[in-house]
Amino acid sequence: FVEKSSAEGLGRQVPESCCILTGDPLLLNSADPSCIISPTQSNSYLSTGCYTKFSFMVTENLNLVIGAVVVVAATQLLAIIFSFCLCRAVGQERDYYYKY
């Protein structure tokens, strides 16, 4: 991460998501503004790691994750059904014009 972020020129040592956040977690507002430059045990998840924190958040909100997966799968299934209906309708229309 440090090698890739050096191209930005901000001197980031950790991503914003590894800092302890305040407010809405989607906005990535860190409690300590210097966390991305100099992370410590008190202002970041430096000892636990991002993967551990991410897996904890997923298991903590497992019902939301399962709900999102079900909604996405149902949407995909409906899209497949509608595409088959559209292909069938176009095929019937084409057959009508070629027969008469």
C-alpha positions as CSV (number, residue, x, y, z in Angstrom):
1,F,0.0,0.0,0.0
2,V,2.8,2.4,0.9
3,E,4.5,1.9,-2.5
4,K,1.3,2.6,-4.4
5,S,0.2,5.5,-2.3
6,S,3.6,7.2,-2.7
7,A,2.5,8.3,-6.2
8,E,-0.2,10.5,-4.6
9,G,2.4,12.5,-2.6
10,L,0.3,12.5,0.6
11,G,2.6,10.3,2.6
12,R,-0.2,7.9,3.6
13,Q,1.0,4.9,5.6
14,V,-2.5,3.2,6.0
15,P,-5.8,3.7,4.1
16,E,-8.5,5.8,5.7
17,S,-10.6,2.7,6.4
18,C,-8.0,1.4,8.8
19,C,-8.3,4.5,11.0
20,I,-10.8,4.7,13.9
21,L,-13.8,6.5,12.3
22,T,-16.3,9.0,13.7
23,G,-19.8,9.7,12.4
24,D,-21.0,7.8,9.3
25,P,-18.5,5.1,8.4
26,L,-19.2,5.5,4.7
27,L,-17.8,9.0,4.7
28,L,-14.4,7.8,6.1
29,N,-14.0,10.7,8.6
30,S,-11.2,9.6,10.9
31,A,-11.2,10.6,14.6
32,D,-7.6,11.7,14.3
33,P,-6.7,13.6,11.1
34,S,-3.0,12.5,11.3
35,C,-4.0,8.8,11.4
36,I,-3.2,8.2,7.7
37,I,0.2,9.7,8.0
38,S,1.3,8.4,11.4
39,P,-0.9,5.6,12.6
40,T,-0.7,4.5,16.3
41,Q,-2.4,1.9,18.4
42,S,-4.8,4.6,19.8
43,N,-6.0,6.1,16.5
44,S,-6.0,3.1,14.1
45,Y,-6.6,-0.6,13.8
46,L,-2.8,-1.1,13.4
47,S,-2.6,-4.2,15.7
48,T,-5.7,-5.9,14.5
49,G,-5.3,-5.3,10.8
50,C,-7.9,-4.3,8.2
51,Y,-8.8,-7.9,7.3
52,T,-9.6,-8.8,10.9
53,K,-11.8,-5.7,11.3
54,F,-13.5,-6.3,8.0
55,S,-14.3,-9.9,8.8
56,F,-15.6,-8.8,12.2
57,M,-17.9,-6.2,10.6
58,V,-19.2,-8.8,8.1
59,T,-20.0,-11.3,10.8
60,E,-21.5,-8.6,13.0
61,N,-23.8,-7.6,10.1
62,L,-24.4,-11.0,8.6
63,N,-28.1,-10.5,8.1
64,L,-27.5,-7.3,6.0
65,V,-24.9,-9.1,3.9
66,I,-27.2,-12.1,3.3
67,G,-30.1,-9.7,2.5
68,A,-27.9,-7.8,0.0
69,V,-26.9,-11.0,-1.7
70,V,-30.5,-12.2,-1.9
71,V,-31.6,-8.9,-3.4
72,V,-28.8,-8.9,-6.0
73,A,-29.5,-12.5,-6.9
74,A,-33.3,-11.9,-7.3
75,T,-32.6,-8.8,-9.5
76,Q,-30.3,-10.9,-11.7
77,L,-32.9,-13.6,-12.0
78,L,-35.6,-11.1,-12.9
79,A,-33.3,-9.6,-15.5
80,I,-32.7,-13.0,-17.1
81,I,-36.5,-13.7,-17.2
82,F,-37.2,-10.4,-18.8
83,S,-34.5,-10.9,-21.4
84,F,-35.9,-14.2,-22.4
85,C,-39.4,-12.6,-22.7
86,L,-37.9,-9.9,-24.8
87,C,-36.1,-12.3,-27.1
88,R,-39.2,-14.4,-27.5
89,A,-41.3,-11.3,-28.4
90,V,-38.8,-10.1,-30.9
91,G,-38.6,-13.6,-32.4
92,Q,-42.4,-13.8,-32.8
93,E,-42.6,-10.4,-34.4
94,R,-39.9,-11.3,-36.9
95,D,-41.7,-14.5,-37.8
96,Y,-45.0,-12.6,-38.3
97,Y,-43.4,-10.2,-40.9
98,Y,-41.5,-12.9,-42.8
99,K,-44.6,-15.2,-43.1
100,Y,-46.9,-12.5,-44.5
